[in-house]
Amino acid sequence: MSKTIFTGCATAIATPMNADGSINYEEFGRLIDYQIENKIDALVICGTTGESATMTDEEHIEVIRYGIKRVNKRVPVIAGAGSNDTAYAVELSKEAEKAGADMLLQVTPYYNKASQRGLIKHFTAIADAVNIPIMLYNVPTRTGCNIAADTYIELSKHKNITAVKEASGNMSAVMSIAAKTDLDIYSGNDDEALCVMALGGRGLISVTSNVAPLEKHNEISLYLQGKRDEALEIAKKLYALDKAMFMDVNPIPVKEALNILGFNAGECRLPLCSMTEEMKEKLRAEMERLSLSGRV
């Protein structure tokens, strides 16, 4: 199989909801088209930003199926199929592969966590069960579980484990992955993308690109082309928006931002609730500064 699924910027796409909390597939389709029309390089469906944690089993698979069908091979699709239950992650991964996903995103087990030995057994069991590439997802601030350097080395030996989304914020750890493995590295944080790419990263899994896909694509593309000063200027311009997207728990701000942009993204499912009015105004002001309000 091809080792590198994409270079550039992938959107960790939000899942629009109707007023009753059901999934708004029509708006989801519009959002997918908007992303691709604005040169996004790949899409991550049912990740953290997609609210996979509050989807039923049926919804999770259906959103992946719908997204893959709507994308229609225009860009690679990475399906979030992780769980803190290994057996469930295996079954979800098989279904995502069957639906046509190009790659699987596998988050570290949350709540019950795992030892490093447990992480190796968990990810290996999933990788053994499928025939498509896997991107490990390290986000210890959300899961309470960090992938150690030696664990990355061991997991990188598996033919199906080919990439990592690093959202630990630890650049020394990123350097260790680059130095000791051949895994493709992607930044999991918008404001650290250029730092990760300076250490050999392939690109970014972005939240901000939900509302600014072209701008984020250009930032990462220019850097990869060696036009680092131009990329940095875009990064500086977007920095305040990157931070605004995390003024509340992800994906609360990004769904509000999509509504400001002109989509009918709705609100998040509980236990995530809408931002305060003060936060909304700060976000709106930042989007207006970038001429994003009402763009679609």
C-alpha positions as CSV (number, residue, x, y, z in Angstrom):
1,M,0.0,0.0,0.0
2,S,1.0,3.6,-0.4
3,K,2.5,4.8,2.8
4,T,1.7,8.5,2.6
5,I,-2.1,9.1,2.2
6,F,-1.8,12.9,1.9
7,T,0.4,15.9,2.4
8,G,-1.0,19.3,3.3
9,C,-4.0,20.2,5.3
10,A,-6.8,17.9,6.3
11,T,-10.0,19.2,7.9
12,A,-11.2,17.5,11.1
13,I,-14.7,18.1,9.9
14,A,-17.6,19.1,12.2
15,T,-20.9,17.2,12.0
16,P,-23.9,19.6,11.5
17,M,-26.9,18.9,13.7
18,N,-30.6,19.7,13.4
19,A,-32.4,21.5,16.2
20,D,-33.5,18.2,17.7
21,G,-29.9,17.0,17.8
22,S,-30.2,14.6,14.8
23,I,-27.5,14.7,12.1
24,N,-28.1,17.2,9.4
25,Y,-26.8,15.2,6.4
26,E,-27.8,17.8,3.8
27,E,-25.7,20.5,5.5
28,F,-22.9,18.0,6.1
29,G,-22.8,17.4,2.4
30,R,-22.7,21.2,1.7
31,L,-19.8,21.5,4.2
32,I,-17.9,18.6,2.5
33,D,-18.3,20.3,-0.9
34,Y,-17.2,23.6,0.5
35,Q,-14.0,22.1,1.9
36,I,-13.1,20.4,-1.4
37,E,-14.0,23.4,-3.5
38,N,-11.5,25.4,-1.3
39,K,-8.6,23.0,-2.0
40,I,-8.5,21.1,1.3
41,D,-6.2,18.1,0.9
42,A,-8.1,15.5,2.9
43,L,-11.0,15.1,5.3
44,V,-11.1,13.5,8.8
45,I,-14.7,12.3,9.4
46,C,-16.0,11.3,12.9
47,G,-13.0,12.6,14.8
48,T,-13.1,14.6,18.0
49,T,-14.4,17.7,16.1
50,G,-17.1,15.5,14.4
51,E,-18.6,14.6,17.8
52,S,-18.1,10.9,17.4
53,A,-18.1,10.4,21.1
54,T,-21.9,11.1,21.3
55,M,-22.9,9.2,18.2
56,T,-24.7,5.9,18.3
57,D,-23.0,3.0,16.6
58,E,-25.4,3.3,13.6
59,E,-24.9,7.1,13.3
60,H,-21.1,6.7,13.4
61,I,-21.0,4.2,10.5
62,E,-23.7,6.1,8.6
63,V,-21.8,9.4,8.8
64,I,-18.7,7.7,7.6
65,R,-20.6,6.1,4.7
66,Y,-22.3,9.3,3.7
67,G,-19.1,11.3,3.9
68,I,-17.2,8.8,1.7
69,K,-20.0,8.7,-0.8
70,R,-20.2,12.5,-0.9
71,V,-16.5,13.0,-1.3
72,N,-16.5,10.5,-4.1
73,K,-12.8,10.0,-4.2
74,R,-12.1,13.8,-4.7
75,V,-9.8,13.8,-1.6
76,P,-8.7,11.1,0.8
77,V,-11.0,10.3,3.7
78,I,-9.6,9.4,7.1
79,A,-12.3,7.8,9.3
80,G,-12.2,8.2,13.1
81,A,-12.7,4.6,14.4
82,G,-11.1,4.7,17.8
83,S,-12.4,3.6,21.1
84,N,-11.3,2.8,24.7
85,D,-12.8,-0.7,24.0
86,T,-10.4,-2.6,21.7
87,A,-13.0,-5.0,20.5
88,Y,-15.4,-2.2,19.5
89,A,-12.6,-0.3,17.8
90,V,-11.8,-3.4,15.8
91,E,-15.4,-3.8,14.6
92,L,-15.8,0.0,13.9
93,S,-12.5,-0.1,11.9
94,K,-13.7,-3.0,9.8
95,E,-16.9,-1.2,9.0
96,A,-15.1,2.0,8.1
97,E,-12.8,0.0,5.8
98,K,-15.8,-1.7,4.2
99,A,-17.3,1.8,3.6
100,G,-14.3,2.8,1.6
101,A,-12.1,4.8,4.0
102,D,-8.6,5.5,2.8
103,M,-7.2,5.5,6.4
104,L,-8.3,5.1,10.0
105,L,-7.7,7.5,12.8
106,Q,-7.1,5.7,16.1
107,V,-7.1,7.7,19.3
108,T,-5.4,6.4,22.4
109,P,-7.9,4.7,24.8
110,Y,-9.5,7.3,27.0
111,Y,-10.8,7.1,30.6
112,N,-9.6,3.6,31.3
113,K,-6.3,4.6,29.7
114,A,-3.7,1.9,29.2
115,S,-0.1,1.1,30.0
116,Q,2.4,1.4,27.2
117,R,2.2,-2.4,26.8
118,G,-1.5,-2.1,26.6
119,L,-1.3,0.6,23.9
120,I,0.9,-1.7,21.8
121,K,-1.6,-4.6,22.2
122,H,-4.6,-2.3,21.5
123,F,-3.3,-0.7,18.4
124,T,-1.8,-3.9,17.1
125,A,-5.1,-5.7,17.4
126,I,-6.8,-3.1,15.3
127,A,-4.0,-3.0,12.7
128,D,-4.1,-6.8,12.4
129,A,-7.9,-6.6,11.7
130,V,-7.8,-4.3,8.7
131,N,-5.9,-3.8,5.4
132,I,-5.8,0.0,5.2
133,P,-3.3,2.4,6.9
134,I,-3.7,3.6,10.4
135,M,-2.9,7.0,11.8
136,L,-2.3,7.0,15.6
137,Y,-3.8,10.0,17.5
138,N,-2.0,11.2,20.5
139,V,-4.0,13.8,22.5
140,P,-3.2,13.3,26.1
141,T,-5.0,16.4,27.3
142,R,-8.3,14.7,26.3
143,T,-7.5,11.1,26.9
144,G,-5.1,11.1,29.9
145,C,-3.0,8.7,27.9
146,N,0.3,9.5,26.1
147,I,2.2,7.4,23.6
148,A,5.8,7.1,24.7
149,A,8.7,7.2,22.2
150,D,9.6,3.5,22.6
151,T,5.9,2.7,21.9
152,Y,6.0,4.6,18.7
153,I,9.1,2.7,17.7
154,E,7.4,-0.6,18.3
155,L,4.1,0.3,16.6
156,S,5.9,1.7,13.6
157,K,7.1,-1.9,12.8
158,H,3.5,-2.9,11.8
159,K,2.9,-2.5,8.1
160,N,-0.5,-0.9,8.6
161,I,0.5,1.7,11.2
162,T,2.0,4.4,9.0
163,A,1.2,7.9,10.5
164,V,0.6,9.8,13.7
165,K,-1.5,12.9,14.5
166,E,0.5,14.5,17.3
167,A,-1.5,16.8,19.5
168,S,0.6,16.6,22.7
169,G,2.2,20.0,22.1
170,N,5.6,18.4,22.8
171,M,8.0,19.3,20.1
172,S,10.7,17.1,21.7
173,A,8.4,14.1,21.3
174,V,7.7,15.0,17.7
175,M,11.5,15.2,17.1
176,S,11.9,11.8,18.7
177,I,9.2,10.3,16.3
178,A,11.0,11.9,13.3
179,A,14.4,10.6,14.4
180,K,13.5,7.1,15.4
181,T,10.6,6.0,13.1
182,D,9.5,6.4,9.5
183,L,5.9,7.4,10.5
184,D,4.3,10.3,8.7
185,I,3.8,13.0,11.2
186,Y,0.9,15.5,11.2
187,S,0.3,18.3,13.6
188,G,-2.9,18.0,15.6
189,N,-2.8,21.6,16.7
190,D,-3.4,24.5,14.2
191,D,-1.0,26.9,15.9
192,E,1.9,24.3,16.0
193,A,1.7,23.2,12.3
194,L,4.7,25.0,11.1
195,C,6.7,23.9,14.1
196,V,5.9,20.2,13.4
197,M,6.6,20.6,9.7
198,A,10.0,22.1,10.5
199,L,10.7,18.8,12.2
200,G,9.7,16.8,9.1
201,G,6.0,16.8,9.4
202,R,3.8,16.0,6.4
203,G,1.0,18.5,7.3
204,L,-1.8,19.4,9.6
205,I,-5.1,18.0,10.8
206,S,-6.9,21.2,11.2
207,V,-10.0,22.5,13.2
208,T,-9.7,26.1,11.9
209,S,-9.9,24.9,8.3
210,N,-13.6,24.1,8.9
211,V,-14.2,27.8,8.3
212,A,-11.0,28.8,6.5
213,P,-10.1,25.9,4.3
214,L,-8.4,27.8,1.5
215,E,-6.3,29.9,3.9
216,K,-5.2,26.8,5.9
217,H,-4.4,24.9,2.7
218,N,-2.3,27.8,1.4
219,E,-0.4,28.1,4.7
220,I,0.6,24.4,4.7
221,S,1.1,24.2,0.9
222,L,3.4,27.2,0.8
223,Y,5.5,25.8,3.6
224,L,5.8,22.4,1.9
225,Q,6.9,24.2,-1.3
226,G,9.7,25.9,0.6
227,K,8.0,29.3,0.7
228,R,8.4,29.5,4.4
229,D,8.1,33.3,4.9
230,E,4.9,33.4,2.9
231,A,3.5,30.5,5.0
232,L,4.5,32.2,8.2
233,E,2.7,35.4,7.2
234,I,-0.5,33.4,6.7
235,A,0.0,31.6,10.0
236,K,0.5,34.9,11.8
237,K,-2.7,36.3,10.2
238,L,-4.7,33.2,11.3
239,Y,-3.1,32.8,14.8
240,A,-5.8,34.7,16.7
241,L,-8.5,32.6,14.9
242,D,-6.7,29.4,15.7
243,K,-6.7,30.4,19.4
244,A,-10.4,31.5,19.2
245,M,-11.3,28.0,18.0
246,F,-10.3,26.7,21.4
247,M,-11.6,29.4,23.7
248,D,-14.1,26.8,24.7
249,V,-14.1,23.0,24.5
250,N,-13.7,21.7,20.9
251,P,-16.0,21.5,18.8
252,I,-18.2,24.2,20.6
253,P,-16.4,27.2,19.0
254,V,-16.0,25.7,15.5
255,K,-19.8,24.9,15.3
256,E,-20.6,28.5,16.3
257,A,-18.0,29.7,13.7
258,L,-19.7,27.6,11.0
259,N,-23.0,29.2,11.9
260,I,-21.4,32.6,11.6
261,L,-19.8,31.6,8.3
262,G,-23.3,30.9,7.0
263,F,-23.8,27.2,7.5
264,N,-26.6,25.7,9.5
265,A,-24.2,23.7,11.8
266,G,-26.5,23.8,14.8
267,E,-25.2,23.2,18.3
268,C,-23.2,20.4,19.9
269,R,-24.8,17.5,21.7
270,L,-24.8,17.5,25.4
271,P,-22.7,17.5,27.6
272,L,-21.2,20.1,25.3
273,C,-23.3,23.3,25.4
274,S,-23.2,26.6,23.5
275,M,-20.7,29.3,24.3
276,T,-21.5,32.4,26.4
277,E,-22.7,35.5,24.5
278,E,-19.4,37.2,25.3
279,M,-17.4,34.3,23.7
280,K,-19.7,34.4,20.7
281,E,-19.0,38.1,20.2
282,K,-15.3,37.6,20.4
283,L,-15.4,34.8,17.9
284,R,-17.6,36.9,15.5
285,A,-15.3,39.8,15.8
286,E,-12.3,37.6,14.9
287,M,-14.1,36.2,11.9
288,E,-15.2,39.6,10.7
289,R,-11.6,40.7,10.9
290,L,-10.8,38.0,8.4
291,S,-13.9,38.6,6.2
292,L,-15.3,35.2,7.1
293,S,-18.7,36.2,8.6
294,G,-21.4,35.3,6.1
295,R,-19.0,34.1,3.5
296,V,-21.3,31.2,2.4
